[in-house]
Amino acid sequence: MNIKFWGTRGSIASPGPETVVFGGNTTCVQITTDSGLVAVIDAGTGIRNLGDFLLHRSEQKMIHFFVTHVHWDHLIGLPFFAPLFRPDYHVVFNGCRKCFEGVKRIFCSDAIDGTWPVRFQDLKAQIDPPAEAPMGSFSLGDVLVESHGLQHPQGGLGFKFTEGKKKFAFLTDNELTEEGWKGTCFKDFVNFCQGTDVLVHDCQYSPEEMISRKGWGHSDTTIVARLAVETGAKKLILFHHDPWRNDDGVREIITKCRESLDRLNSNIFVDAAREGITIAL
């Protein structure tokens, strides 16, 4: 299983000379299974480059989408995903409650005529709605995909991919807290992520920033480090970089997380997600 990051930024795209290392596009992650199946998590602005990549470098015509939630930064790139305009592609959506409604809304101009020229029903690809909403578990060939509720305004889902003995957990837009909603307390995420090889988690803030941002639905370096240690993760990848944080600022977030891991006597590998980087499991 390979994991490739096409969009790593949170809240709003922030391209420019100060974000070239870690990337300025919003959430989009590609998973390619050992058998060649392609899954995509979210459709932020990073999905435009993924679509072009798939058209020119992949023979796989079936794409499985897993939508964490329907906030704009996680769907706004979808109208620029080239495979949707090709009749030879088959796209299957799954994920959070109202994920398919959110996908269709991106193409809708009913409220204000003229917001987008292409209607959802005019897309050429075969597009399948979720088999169930919200998603529980899903079989992607030999890969088991499991979901877990997120602590985030209006909710959402995180995902875990298990292929053989390898496990990859993806939890963005998630505020780790001891007393979350039912099923989303810190201990619940420890159980869900137990034994992961690669843990990708929202780490938008420093502990100092978190003081004024409680309830916003994102996490800080201290508690993310603790989650990685208590789950026994082998690699921790920090995600959903704040749009106002430049590359040096993201490096500072990595350093703060490394310091928290050192205080916990942990040598877990930690880095921040970078656009274009592939992690092989």
NUSE-437039 format. One record per residue: x, y, z of N, C-alpha, C, O in turn. Coordinates in steps of 0.2 Angstrom, whole numbers, padded with zeros to 4 digits. Atoms other than C-alpha are relative to their C-alpha. Layout:
N
{{X Y Z} {X Y Z} {X Y Z} {X Y Z}}
...
***
This chain:
281
{{0004 -0006 0000} {0000 0000 0000} {0004 0006 0000} {0009 0007 0004}}
{{-0004 -0006 0000} {0007 0017 -0005} {-0005 0006 0001} {-0011 0006 -0001}}
{{0004 -0006 -0002} {0000 0034 0002} {0004 0006 -0003} {0010 0007 -0002}}
{{-0003 -0006 0003} {0003 0050 -0008} {-0004 0006 0002} {-0010 0006 0001}}
{{0004 -0006 -0002} {-0001 0067 -0002} {0000 0005 -0006} {0005 0007 -0009}}
{{0001 -0005 0005} {-0008 0079 -0015} {-0002 0007 0002} {-0002 0012 -0001}}
{{0002 -0006 -0003} {-0015 0092 -0003} {0001 -0001 0007} {-0002 -0006 0010}}
{{-0002 0001 -0007} {-0009 0095 0015} {-0002 0006 0004} {-0002 0005 0010}}
{{0002 -0006 -0004} {-0016 0112 0020} {-0007 0000 0002} {-0011 -0004 0000}}
{{0007 0000 -0003} {-0031 0116 0031} {-0003 0006 -0002} {0000 0011 -0003}}
{{0004 -0006 0000} {-0045 0128 0030} {-0001 0004 -0007} {-0007 0005 -0009}}
{{0001 -0003 0006} {-0041 0137 0014} {0007 -0001 -0004} {0012 -0001 0000}}
{{-0007 0000 0004} {-0027 0135 0000} {0004 0006 0001} {0002 0011 0001}}
{{-0004 -0005 -0001} {-0012 0145 0003} {0007 -0001 -0004} {0012 -0001 -0001}}
{{-0006 0001 0004} {0000 0143 -0012} {0004 0006 0000} {0002 0012 0001}}
{{-0004 -0006 0000} {0015 0154 -0013} {0007 -0002 0001} {0009 -0008 0003}}
{{-0007 0001 -0001} {0034 0155 -0011} {0002 -0002 0007} {0007 -0006 0008}}
{{-0002 0002 -0007} {0033 0152 0008} {-0003 -0006 0002} {-0002 -0008 0008}}
{{0003 0006 -0002} {0023 0136 0007} {0002 -0006 -0005} {-0001 -0011 -0005}}
{{-0001 0004 0005} {0032 0127 -0007} {0003 -0007 0003} {0002 -0012 -0001}}
{{-0002 0006 -0002} {0040 0114 0004} {-0005 -0005 0003} {-0005 -0011 0001}}
{{0005 0004 -0002} {0025 0107 0013} {-0007 0001 -0004} {-0011 -0004 -0003}}
{{0006 0000 0005} {0012 0113 0000} {-0005 0005 0003} {-0006 0006 0009}}
{{0005 -0005 -0001} {-0002 0125 -0001} {-0007 -0002 -0002} {-0012 0001 0000}}
{{0006 0003 0002} {-0016 0114 -0008} {-0004 -0003 0006} {0000 -0006 0011}}
{{0004 0003 -0005} {-0030 0108 0003} {-0001 -0007 -0001} {0001 -0010 -0006}}
{{-0001 0007 -0001} {-0033 0090 0008} {-0002 -0004 -0006} {-0008 -0004 -0009}}
{{0001 0006 0005} {-0031 0076 -0005} {0005 -0005 0001} {0011 -0003 0001}}
{{-0005 0005 -0002} {-0023 0060 -0001} {-0002 -0006 -0005} {-0008 -0008 -0005}}
{{0001 0006 0004} {-0021 0045 -0013} {0003 -0006 0003} {0008 -0006 0005}}
{{-0002 0006 -0003} {-0020 0027 -0007} {0000 -0005 -0006} {-0005 -0006 -0009}}
{{-0001 0005 0005} {-0014 0014 -0020} {0001 -0007 0004} {0006 -0008 0007}}
{{-0001 0006 -0003} {-0016 -0004 -0014} {0005 -0005 -0004} {0007 -0003 -0009}}
{{-0005 0004 0003} {-0004 -0018 -0018} {-0003 -0003 -0006} {0001 -0005 -0011}}
{{0003 0003 0006} {-0016 -0025 -0031} {-0002 0006 -0005} {-0004 0004 -0011}}
{{0001 -0005 0004} {-0017 -0008 -0039} {-0006 0004 0000} {-0007 0009 -0004}}
{{0006 -0004 -0001} {-0034 -0001 -0033} {0002 0007 0002} {0006 0008 0006}}
{{-0001 -0007 -0002} {-0035 0018 -0031} {-0006 0002 0005} {-0011 0002 0003}}
{{0004 -0003 -0005} {-0043 0026 -0016} {0002 0007 0001} {0008 0009 0001}}
{{-0002 -0007 -0001} {-0044 0045 -0013} {-0004 0002 0006} {-0010 0001 0007}}
{{0003 -0003 -0005} {-0047 0054 0003} {-0001 0007 -0001} {0004 0011 -0002}}
{{0002 -0007 0000} {-0056 0071 0001} {0002 0003 -0007} {0007 0000 -0011}}
{{-0001 -0003 0006} {-0056 0082 -0014} {0001 0008 0001} {-0002 0012 -0002}}
{{-0003 -0007 0000} {-0047 0098 -0009} {0003 0002 -0006} {0003 -0001 -0011}}
{{-0003 -0003 0006} {-0038 0109 -0021} {0006 -0004 -0003} {0008 -0004 -0009}}
{{-0005 0004 0002} {-0024 0096 -0022} {-0002 -0005 -0005} {0002 -0008 -0009}}
{{0003 0006 0004} {-0036 0084 -0032} {0001 0002 -0007} {0001 -0002 -0012}}
{{-0001 -0002 0007} {-0033 0094 -0048} {0006 -0003 -0003} {0006 -0006 -0008}}
{{-0006 0003 0003} {-0015 0088 -0050} {-0001 -0008 0000} {0002 -0011 -0004}}
{{0002 0007 0000} {-0021 0070 -0045} {-0003 -0002 -0006} {-0002 -0007 -0009}}
{{0004 0002 0005} {-0034 0070 -0058} {0005 0000 -0007} {0004 -0005 -0011}}
{{-0004 0000 0006} {-0021 0075 -0072} {0005 -0006 0001} {0007 -0009 -0005}}
{{-0004 0005 0000} {-0009 0062 -0065} {-0003 -0007 -0002} {0000 -0011 -0005}}
{{0004 0006 0002} {-0022 0048 -0066} {-0001 -0001 -0007} {-0001 -0006 -0010}}
{{0002 0001 0008} {-0027 0052 -0084} {0006 -0002 -0004} {0006 -0005 -0009}}
{{-0006 0001 0004} {-0009 0052 -0090} {0005 -0006 0002} {0009 -0008 -0002}}
{{-0005 0005 -0003} {0000 0039 -0079} {-0003 -0006 0003} {0001 -0010 0006}}
{{0004 0006 -0003} {-0013 0026 -0073} {-0005 -0003 -0005} {-0009 0001 -0008}}
{{0005 0004 0004} {-0023 0013 -0082} {-0006 -0002 0004} {-0011 -0004 0002}}
{{0006 0002 -0004} {-0035 0011 -0067} {-0005 0005 -0001} {-0005 0011 0000}}
{{0006 -0004 0001} {-0052 0018 -0071} {-0005 0000 0005} {-0010 0004 0005}}
{{0005 0000 -0006} {-0061 0014 -0055} {0004 0004 0006} {0009 0002 0008}}
{{-0003 -0004 -0005} {-0058 0027 -0041} {-0005 0000 0006} {-0011 0001 0005}}
{{0004 0000 -0006} {-0065 0025 -0023} {0001 0006 0004} {0007 0007 0006}}
{{-0001 -0006 -0004} {-0068 0041 -0014} {-0002 -0001 0007} {-0008 -0004 0008}}
{{0002 0001 -0007} {-0069 0042 0005} {0000 0008 0003} {0006 0011 0003}}
{{0001 -0007 -0002} {-0075 0059 0011} {-0001 0001 0008} {-0005 -0002 0011}}
{{0000 -0001 -0007} {-0071 0065 0029} {-0006 0004 0002} {-0009 0002 0007}}
{{0005 -0005 -0001} {-0083 0079 0029} {-0001 0005 -0005} {0003 0005 -0010}}
{{0002 -0004 0006} {-0092 0092 0018} {0002 0007 0001} {-0001 0011 -0003}}
{{-0002 -0007 0000} {-0083 0108 0023} {0004 0001 -0007} {0007 -0003 -0010}}
{{-0002 -0001 0007} {-0078 0117 0007} {0007 -0001 -0001} {0009 -0004 -0007}}
{{-0007 0001 0002} {-0059 0115 0009} {0001 -0007 -0001} {0007 -0009 -0004}}
{{-0001 0007 0001} {-0061 0096 0008} {-0004 -0002 -0007} {-0003 -0008 -0009}}
{{0003 0001 0006} {-0072 0097 -0008} {0001 0004 -0006} {-0001 0003 -0011}}
{{0001 -0006 0005} {-0069 0113 -0017} {0004 -0002 -0007} {0003 0001 -0012}}
{{-0003 0001 0006} {-0057 0105 -0030} {-0003 -0005 -0004} {-0001 -0006 -0010}}
{{0003 0005 0004} {-0069 0092 -0036} {-0002 0002 -0007} {-0001 -0002 -0012}}
{{0002 -0002 0007} {-0075 0102 -0051} {0006 0000 -0005} {0005 0000 -0011}}
{{-0006 -0001 0005} {-0057 0102 -0058} {0003 -0007 0000} {0009 -0008 -0002}}
{{-0002 0006 0000} {-0055 0083 -0056} {-0001 -0003 -0007} {-0007 -0005 -0008}}
{{0002 0001 0007} {-0053 0078 -0074} {-0003 -0007 -0001} {-0007 -0007 -0006}}
{{0004 0007 0002} {-0059 0059 -0073} {-0007 0001 0001} {-0011 -0003 -0003}}
{{0007 0000 -0001} {-0076 0065 -0068} {-0003 0002 -0007} {-0009 0001 -0008}}
{{0003 -0002 0006} {-0078 0072 -0086} {0002 -0005 -0006} {0001 -0004 -0012}}
{{-0001 0006 0004} {-0073 0055 -0094} {-0004 -0005 0000} {-0005 -0008 0006}}
{{0005 0005 -0001} {-0086 0042 -0098} {0004 -0007 0001} {0000 -0012 0003}}
{{-0003 0006 -0002} {-0073 0028 -0096} {0002 -0001 0007} {0005 -0006 0009}}
{{-0001 0000 -0008} {-0071 0032 -0077} {-0006 -0002 0004} {-0011 0000 0002}}
{{0005 0002 -0005} {-0081 0024 -0063} {0002 0003 0007} {0008 0001 0009}}
{{-0002 -0003 -0006} {-0081 0034 -0047} {-0005 -0002 0005} {-0011 -0001 0004}}
{{0004 0002 -0005} {-0088 0027 -0031} {0001 0005 0006} {0007 0005 0009}}
{{-0001 -0004 -0006} {-0091 0039 -0016} {-0003 -0004 0006} {-0007 -0008 0006}}
{{0002 0002 -0006} {-0092 0034 0002} {0002 0005 0006} {0006 0009 0004}}
{{-0003 -0005 -0005} {-0089 0042 0019} {-0005 0002 0005} {-0010 -0001 0007}}
{{0004 -0003 -0005} {-0097 0054 0031} {-0008 0001 -0002} {-0010 0000 -0008}}
{{0007 -0002 0001} {-0115 0058 0033} {-0001 0006 -0005} {0003 0011 -0004}}
{{0002 -0006 0005} {-0122 0069 0019} {0006 0001 -0005} {0007 0006 -0008}}
{{-0006 -0001 0004} {-0105 0066 0009} {-0003 0001 -0007} {0000 0005 -0011}}
{{0003 0000 0007} {-0115 0063 -0008} {-0003 0006 -0001} {-0003 0009 -0006}}
{{0004 -0007 0000} {-0126 0078 -0004} {0005 0006 -0001} {0004 0010 -0005}}
{{-0006 -0005 0001} {-0110 0088 -0002} {0003 0000 -0006} {0005 0006 -0009}}
{{-0003 0001 0006} {-0102 0082 -0017} {-0004 0003 -0006} {-0002 0007 -0010}}
{{0004 -0003 0005} {-0117 0087 -0028} {-0001 0007 0001} {-0002 0011 -0004}}
{{0001 -0008 -0001} {-0119 0104 -0020} {0006 0004 -0003} {0004 0010 -0004}}
{{-0005 -0004 0003} {-0102 0109 -0026} {-0002 0002 -0007} {0001 0007 -0009}}
{{0001 -0001 0007} {-0109 0108 -0044} {-0007 0004 0000} {-0009 0005 -0006}}
{{0007 -0003 0000} {-0126 0116 -0039} {0000 0008 0000} {0004 0011 0004}}
{{0000 -0007 0000} {-0130 0134 -0043} {-0008 0002 0001} {-0010 0008 -0001}}
{{0008 -0002 -0002} {-0149 0134 -0037} {-0001 0006 0004} {-0005 0010 0002}}
{{0001 -0005 -0004} {-0146 0146 -0024} {0001 0007 -0003} {-0003 0012 -0002}}
{{-0002 -0006 0004} {-0137 0159 -0035} {0001 -0002 -0007} {0007 -0005 -0007}}
{{-0002 0002 0007} {-0138 0156 -0053} {0006 0003 -0003} {0007 0009 -0002}}
{{-0007 -0003 0003} {-0121 0157 -0061} {0006 -0001 0004} {0011 0001 0002}}
{{-0006 0001 -0004} {-0110 0151 -0047} {0005 -0006 -0003} {0011 -0006 -0002}}
{{-0004 0005 0003} {-0104 0136 -0058} {-0003 -0002 -0006} {-0009 -0004 -0006}}
{{0004 0001 0006} {-0107 0132 -0076} {-0001 -0008 -0002} {-0005 -0009 -0006}}
{{0001 0007 0001} {-0106 0113 -0075} {-0005 -0003 0005} {-0003 -0003 0011}}
{{0005 0003 -0005} {-0121 0103 -0067} {0003 -0007 0001} {0006 -0010 -0003}}
{{-0002 0007 -0002} {-0118 0087 -0058} {-0002 -0005 -0005} {0001 -0010 -0006}}
{{0003 0005 0004} {-0129 0077 -0069} {0003 0001 -0007} {0002 -0004 -0011}}
{{-0003 0000 0006} {-0119 0083 -0084} {0007 -0003 0000} {0011 -0004 -0005}}
{{-0006 0003 0000} {-0103 0074 -0078} {0000 -0006 -0004} {-0005 -0010 -0004}}
{{0000 0006 0005} {-0098 0060 -0090} {0002 -0007 0004} {0000 -0012 0001}}
{{-0002 0006 -0003} {-0091 0047 -0078} {-0006 -0003 0004} {-0011 0000 0005}}
{{0005 0003 -0004} {-0101 0034 -0070} {0001 0001 0008} {0007 0000 0010}}
{{-0001 -0002 -0007} {-0104 0040 -0052} {-0005 -0003 0005} {-0011 -0003 0004}}
{{0004 0004 -0005} {-0110 0029 -0038} {-0001 0003 0007} {0004 0006 0009}}
{{0001 -0003 -0006} {-0118 0036 -0022} {0003 -0005 0006} {0004 -0011 0004}}
{{-0002 0004 -0005} {-0113 0028 -0005} {-0005 -0006 0001} {-0011 -0005 0000}}
{{0004 0006 -0002} {-0119 0010 -0001} {-0004 0001 0006} {-0009 -0001 0007}}
{{0003 -0002 -0006} {-0123 0017 0016} {0003 0007 0003} {0008 0008 0001}}
{{-0002 -0006 -0002} {-0122 0033 0025} {-0002 0001 0007} {-0008 0001 0009}}
{{-0007 0000 0001} {-0113 0036 0036} {0003 -0007 -0001} {0000 -0012 0001}}
{{-0004 0006 0001} {-0100 0023 0032} {0002 -0004 0006} {0004 0000 0011}}
{{-0003 0004 -0006} {-0096 0009 0044} {0007 -0003 -0002} {0012 0000 -0001}}
{{-0006 0002 0002} {-0083 -0002 0036} {-0001 -0002 -0008} {-0007 -0003 -0010}}
{{0000 0000 0007} {-0079 -0005 0017} {0006 -0005 -0002} {0011 -0004 0000}}
{{-0005 0005 0002} {-0070 -0019 0008} {0003 0003 -0007} {-0001 0004 -0012}}
{{-0003 -0002 0006} {-0058 -0012 -0005} {0005 -0005 -0003} {0011 -0005 -0001}}
{{-0005 0006 0001} {-0051 -0028 -0013} {0002 -0003 0006} {-0003 -0006 0010}}
{{-0003 0003 -0006} {-0040 -0035 0000} {0001 0004 0006} {0003 0002 0011}}
{{-0001 -0005 -0005} {-0040 -0019 0010} {-0007 0001 0004} {-0012 0002 0001}}
{{0006 -0001 -0004} {-0052 -0017 0025} {0000 0008 0002} {0005 0010 0004}}
{{0000 -0007 -0002} {-0057 0002 0027} {-0005 0001 0005} {-0011 -0001 0004}}
{{0005 -0001 -0006} {-0065 0006 0044} {0000 0008 0001} {0005 0012 0000}}
{{0001 -0007 -0001} {-0072 0023 0049} {0000 0001 0008} {-0002 -0003 0011}}
{{0001 -0002 -0007} {-0072 0033 0066} {-0002 0007 0000} {0000 0011 -0004}}
{{0003 -0006 0000} {-0082 0048 0070} {0006 0005 0003} {0010 0003 0007}}
{{-0005 -0006 -0002} {-0072 0065 0072} {-0003 0005 0005} {-0009 0006 0005}}
{{0002 -0005 -0004} {-0073 0078 0085} {0002 0007 -0004} {0007 0009 -0003}}
{{-0001 -0006 0005} {-0076 0093 0073} {-0007 0003 -0001} {-0012 -0001 -0001}}
{{0007 -0003 0001} {-0090 0105 0071} {-0003 -0003 -0006} {-0001 -0003 -0012}}
{{0005 0003 0005} {-0104 0097 0061} {0002 -0007 -0002} {0000 -0011 -0006}}
{{-0002 0007 0000} {-0095 0080 0063} {0004 -0002 -0006} {0007 0003 -0010}}
{{-0004 0003 0006} {-0085 0069 0050} {0002 -0007 0002} {0001 -0009 0007}}
{{-0003 0007 -0001} {-0076 0053 0049} {0007 0000 -0002} {0010 0003 -0006}}
{{-0007 0002 0001} {-0058 0047 0050} {0000 -0007 -0003} {-0005 -0011 -0002}}
{{-0001 0007 0003} {-0052 0031 0041} {0006 -0004 0002} {0011 -0001 0003}}
{{-0006 0005 -0001} {-0041 0016 0044} {0000 -0005 -0005} {-0005 -0008 -0007}}
{{-0001 0005 0005} {-0034 0005 0030} {0004 -0005 0002} {0010 -0004 0004}}
{{-0004 0006 -0002} {-0028 -0012 0034} {0001 -0005 -0006} {-0004 -0007 -0009}}
{{-0002 0004 0005} {-0019 -0022 0021} {0005 -0005 0002} {0010 -0004 0003}}
{{-0005 0005 -0003} {-0012 -0039 0027} {0001 0002 0007} {-0003 0003 0011}}
{{-0002 -0002 -0007} {-0002 -0034 0043} {0001 0008 0000} {0003 0010 0005}}
{{-0002 -0007 0000} {0000 -0016 0038} {-0007 0005 0001} {-0012 0003 -0002}}
{{0005 -0004 -0002} {-0011 -0002 0045} {0002 0008 -0001} {0007 0010 0001}}
{{-0001 -0007 0001} {-0013 0016 0040} {-0007 0004 0003} {-0012 0002 0000}}
{{0005 -0003 -0003} {-0024 0028 0050} {0000 0008 -0002} {0005 0011 -0002}}
{{0000 -0007 0002} {-0030 0045 0044} {-0006 0004 0003} {-0011 0002 0003}}
{{0005 -0004 -0005} {-0038 0058 0056} {0002 0007 -0001} {0006 0010 0002}}
{{-0001 -0008 0001} {-0039 0076 0050} {-0006 0003 0003} {-0012 0000 0003}}
{{0005 -0004 -0003} {-0050 0090 0057} {-0003 -0004 0006} {-0009 -0005 0006}}
{{0002 0004 -0006} {-0051 0081 0073} {0003 0003 0006} {0010 0004 0007}}
{{-0003 -0003 -0007} {-0049 0089 0091} {0000 -0005 0005} {-0005 -0007 0008}}
{{-0001 0005 -0006} {-0042 0077 0103} {-0001 0003 0007} {0002 0008 0008}}
{{0001 -0002 -0007} {-0049 0079 0120} {-0003 -0006 0004} {-0005 -0010 0002}}
{{0002 0005 -0004} {-0052 0069 0135} {-0008 -0001 0000} {-0011 -0007 0001}}
{{0007 0000 0000} {-0071 0073 0135} {-0003 0002 -0006} {-0006 0008 -0007}}
{{0003 -0002 0007} {-0077 0073 0117} {-0007 -0003 0000} {-0010 -0005 0005}}
{{0007 0003 0001} {-0094 0068 0110} {0001 -0007 0001} {0006 -0010 0002}}
{{0000 0008 -0001} {-0099 0050 0113} {0004 -0003 -0006} {0002 -0002 -0011}}
{{-0004 0004 0005} {-0087 0039 0104} {0006 0004 -0002} {0010 0001 -0006}}
{{-0006 -0004 0003} {-0074 0053 0101} {0004 0003 0005} {0008 0008 0005}}
{{-0005 -0002 -0005} {-0065 0054 0117} {0007 -0002 -0002} {0008 -0006 -0006}}
{{-0007 0001 0002} {-0046 0053 0117} {0001 -0008 0000} {0004 -0011 -0004}}
{{-0001 0008 -0001} {-0047 0034 0123} {-0003 -0003 -0006} {0000 -0009 -0008}}
{{0003 0004 0006} {-0058 0030 0108} {0004 0000 -0006} {0005 -0005 -0010}}
{{-0005 0000 0005} {-0045 0036 0096} {0006 -0004 0001} {0009 -0007 -0004}}
{{-0005 0005 -0002} {-0032 0026 0105} {-0002 -0007 -0002} {0003 -0010 -0005}}
{{0002 0006 0002} {-0042 0011 0102} {0000 -0001 -0007} {0002 -0006 -0010}}
{{0001 0001 0007} {-0046 0014 0084} {0007 0000 -0003} {0008 -0004 -0008}}
{{-0006 0000 0003} {-0028 0018 0080} {0006 -0005 0002} {0011 -0005 0000}}
{{-0004 0005 -0003} {-0020 0004 0090} {0004 -0004 -0005} {0002 -0007 -0010}}
{{-0004 0004 0004} {-0005 -0003 0081} {0001 0002 -0007} {0003 -0002 -0011}}
{{-0001 -0003 0007} {-0004 0008 0066} {0007 0001 -0002} {0011 0003 0002}}
{{-0007 -0001 0003} {0011 0008 0055} {0001 0008 -0001} {0006 0011 0000}}
{{0000 -0007 0002} {0007 0026 0049} {-0006 0003 0003} {-0011 0001 0001}}
{{0005 -0004 -0003} {-0003 0038 0059} {0000 0007 -0003} {0005 0011 -0002}}
{{0000 -0007 0003} {-0008 0054 0049} {-0006 0004 0005} {-0011 0002 0004}}
{{0005 -0003 -0004} {-0017 0066 0061} {0001 0008 0000} {0006 0011 -0001}}
{{0001 -0007 0000} {-0023 0084 0061} {0005 0003 0006} {0004 0001 0012}}
{{-0005 -0003 -0005} {-0009 0095 0070} {0000 0007 -0002} {0006 0010 -0003}}
{{0000 -0007 0003} {-0014 0113 0065} {0003 0005 0005} {0005 0010 0002}}
{{-0002 -0005 -0005} {-0009 0121 0081} {0005 -0002 0005} {0007 -0008 0006}}
{{-0004 0001 -0006} {0004 0123 0094} {-0004 0000 0006} {-0009 0003 0006}}
{{0004 0000 -0006} {-0001 0121 0112} {-0002 0007 0002} {-0007 0008 0005}}
{{0002 -0007 -0001} {0000 0140 0114} {-0006 0003 -0004} {-0010 0006 -0001}}
{{0005 -0002 0004} {-0011 0143 0100} {-0007 -0003 0002} {-0012 0000 0001}}
{{0006 0004 -0002} {-0023 0130 0106} {-0005 0003 0005} {-0011 0002 0006}}
{{0004 -0003 -0005} {-0028 0140 0121} {-0006 0004 -0002} {-0011 0004 0001}}
{{0005 -0005 0002} {-0038 0152 0111} {-0004 -0004 -0006} {-0009 0000 -0009}}
{{0003 0003 0006} {-0044 0139 0098} {-0004 -0007 0002} {-0005 -0011 -0002}}
{{0004 0005 -0002} {-0053 0126 0108} {-0007 0000 -0003} {-0010 0005 -0003}}
{{0007 0001 0003} {-0069 0119 0100} {0000 0002 -0007} {-0005 0001 -0011}}
{{-0001 -0002 0007} {-0062 0124 0083} {0000 -0007 -0004} {-0001 -0007 -0011}}
{{0000 0006 0003} {-0060 0105 0079} {0007 -0002 -0003} {0007 -0006 -0008}}
{{-0007 0002 0002} {-0041 0104 0077} {0004 -0002 0006} {0002 0000 0012}}
{{-0004 0002 -0006} {-0027 0097 0088} {0007 0004 0000} {0009 0007 -0005}}
{{-0007 -0003 -0001} {-0010 0103 0094} {0005 -0006 0001} {0004 -0012 0002}}
{{-0005 0005 0000} {0007 0095 0095} {0001 -0005 0006} {0002 -0010 0005}}
{{-0001 0004 -0006} {0007 0089 0113} {-0005 -0006 0000} {-0003 -0011 0002}}
{{0005 0005 0000} {-0009 0079 0112} {0001 -0005 -0006} {-0001 -0011 -0005}}
{{-0001 0004 0006} {-0005 0072 0095} {0006 -0005 0001} {0005 -0011 -0001}}
{{-0006 0004 -0002} {0012 0066 0101} {-0003 -0006 0005} {0000 -0011 0004}}
{{0002 0005 -0005} {0003 0057 0116} {-0004 -0005 -0004} {-0004 -0011 -0002}}
{{0004 0005 0003} {-0009 0049 0104} {0004 -0005 -0004} {0003 -0011 -0003}}
{{-0005 0004 0004} {0005 0042 0093} {0003 -0005 0005} {0004 -0011 0003}}
{{-0004 0004 -0005} {0014 0035 0109} {-0005 -0005 0002} {-0003 -0011 0003}}
{{0005 0005 -0003} {-0002 0027 0116} {-0003 -0005 -0005} {-0005 -0010 -0003}}
{{0003 0005 0005} {-0007 0019 0100} {0006 -0005 -0003} {0005 -0010 -0006}}
{{-0006 0004 0002} {0011 0012 0097} {0001 0001 -0008} {0004 -0003 -0011}}
{{-0001 -0001 0007} {0012 0020 0080} {0007 0000 -0002} {0011 0002 0002}}
{{-0007 0000 0002} {0028 0018 0070} {0002 0007 -0003} {0008 0009 -0002}}
{{-0001 -0006 0003} {0027 0034 0060} {-0006 0005 0002} {-0012 0003 0001}}
{{0005 -0005 -0001} {0018 0050 0064} {0001 0006 -0005} {0006 0009 -0005}}
{{-0001 -0005 0005} {0014 0062 0050} {-0005 0006 0002} {-0011 0004 0003}}
{{0004 -0005 -0002} {0007 0079 0055} {-0004 0003 -0006} {-0001 0004 -0011}}
{{0004 -0002 0006} {-0007 0086 0044} {-0004 0006 0001} {-0005 0008 0007}}
{{0005 -0005 0000} {-0019 0100 0040} {0003 0006 0002} {0001 0010 0007}}
{{-0004 -0006 -0002} {-0006 0114 0041} {-0004 0006 0000} {-0008 0007 -0005}}
{{0004 -0006 0000} {-0013 0131 0046} {0002 0004 -0006} {0008 0005 -0008}}
{{-0001 -0004 0007} {-0015 0142 0030} {0005 0006 0002} {0008 0009 -0003}}
{{-0004 -0005 -0001} {-0006 0156 0039} {0007 -0002 0002} {0012 0002 0004}}
{{-0006 0003 -0002} {0009 0145 0043} {0005 -0001 -0006} {0003 -0005 -0010}}
{{-0004 0001 0006} {0024 0146 0031} {0004 -0006 0002} {0003 -0010 0007}}
{{-0004 0006 -0001} {0037 0132 0029} {0004 0000 0006} {0004 -0005 0010}}
{{-0004 0000 -0006} {0048 0138 0043} {-0005 -0001 0006} {-0003 -0005 0011}}
{{0005 0001 -0005} {0032 0138 0054} {-0002 -0007 0001} {-0003 -0010 0007}}
{{0002 0007 -0001} {0028 0120 0050} {0006 -0004 0003} {0005 -0008 0006}}
{{-0006 0003 -0003} {0046 0115 0054} {0000 0001 0008} {0002 -0003 0011}}
{{0000 -0001 -0007} {0043 0123 0071} {-0005 -0005 0003} {-0004 -0007 0009}}
{{0005 0005 -0002} {0027 0112 0073} {0003 -0007 0001} {0002 -0010 0006}}
{{-0004 0006 0000} {0038 0097 0069} {0004 0000 0007} {0004 -0005 0010}}
{{-0005 0000 -0005} {0051 0102 0082} {-0004 0000 0007} {-0002 -0004 0011}}
{{0004 0000 -0007} {0037 0105 0096} {-0002 -0007 0001} {-0002 -0010 0006}}
{{0003 0007 -0001} {0030 0088 0092} {0006 -0005 0002} {0005 -0009 0006}}
{{-0005 0004 -0002} {0047 0080 0093} {0002 0001 0007} {0004 -0004 0011}}
{{-0001 -0001 -0007} {0050 0088 0110} {-0005 -0003 0004} {-0003 -0006 0010}}
{{0005 0004 -0004} {0034 0081 0116} {0001 -0007 0000} {0000 -0011 0005}}
{{-0002 0007 0001} {0039 0064 0110} {0006 -0002 0005} {0006 -0007 0008}}
{{-0006 0002 -0004} {0056 0065 0119} {-0002 0000 0007} {0000 -0004 0011}}
{{0002 0000 -0007} {0047 0070 0135} {-0004 -0007 0002} {-0004 -0009 0008}}
{{0003 0006 -0001} {0037 0054 0133} {0004 -0006 -0001} {0002 -0012 -0001}}
{{-0005 0005 0001} {0053 0044 0130} {-0002 -0004 -0006} {-0001 -0010 -0006}}
{{0002 0003 0006} {0047 0040 0113} {0005 0002 -0006} {0007 0007 -0007}}
{{-0004 -0001 0006} {0058 0038 0097} {-0004 -0001 -0007} {-0001 -0002 -0012}}
{{0004 0000 0006} {0043 0038 0085} {0003 0005 -0005} {0004 0010 -0004}}
{{-0001 -0005 0006} {0047 0045 0068} {-0005 0005 -0001} {-0011 0003 -0001}}
{{0005 -0005 0001} {0038 0061 0066} {0002 0005 -0006} {0008 0007 -0006}}
{{-0001 -0005 0005} {0037 0073 0051} {-0007 0003 -0002} {-0012 0001 0000}}
{{0006 -0003 0002} {0024 0084 0043} {-0001 -0002 -0008} {0004 -0003 -0011}}
{{0002 0002 0007} {0015 0079 0027} {0002 0006 -0005} {0002 0012 -0004}}
{{-0002 -0005 0005} {0022 0087 0011} {-0003 -0002 -0007} {-0003 -0008 -0008}}
{{0003 0001 0007} {0014 0088 -0006} {0005 -0004 -0004} {0011 -0002 -0005}}
{{-0004 0004 0004} {0021 0075 -0018} {0003 -0006 0003} {0006 -0010 -0001}}
{{-0003 0005 -0004} {0028 0064 -0005} {-0004 -0007 0000} {-0010 -0006 0001}}
{{0003 0007 0000} {0024 0045 -0006} {0003 -0004 0006} {0009 -0004 0007}}
{{-0002 0004 -0005} {0025 0034 0009} {-0002 -0008 -0001} {-0008 -0009 -0003}}
{{0001 0007 0002} {0026 0015 0006} {0000 -0004 0006} {0004 -0004 0011}}
{{0000 0005 -0005} {0020 0002 0018} {0001 -0007 -0002} {0001 -0012 0002}}
***
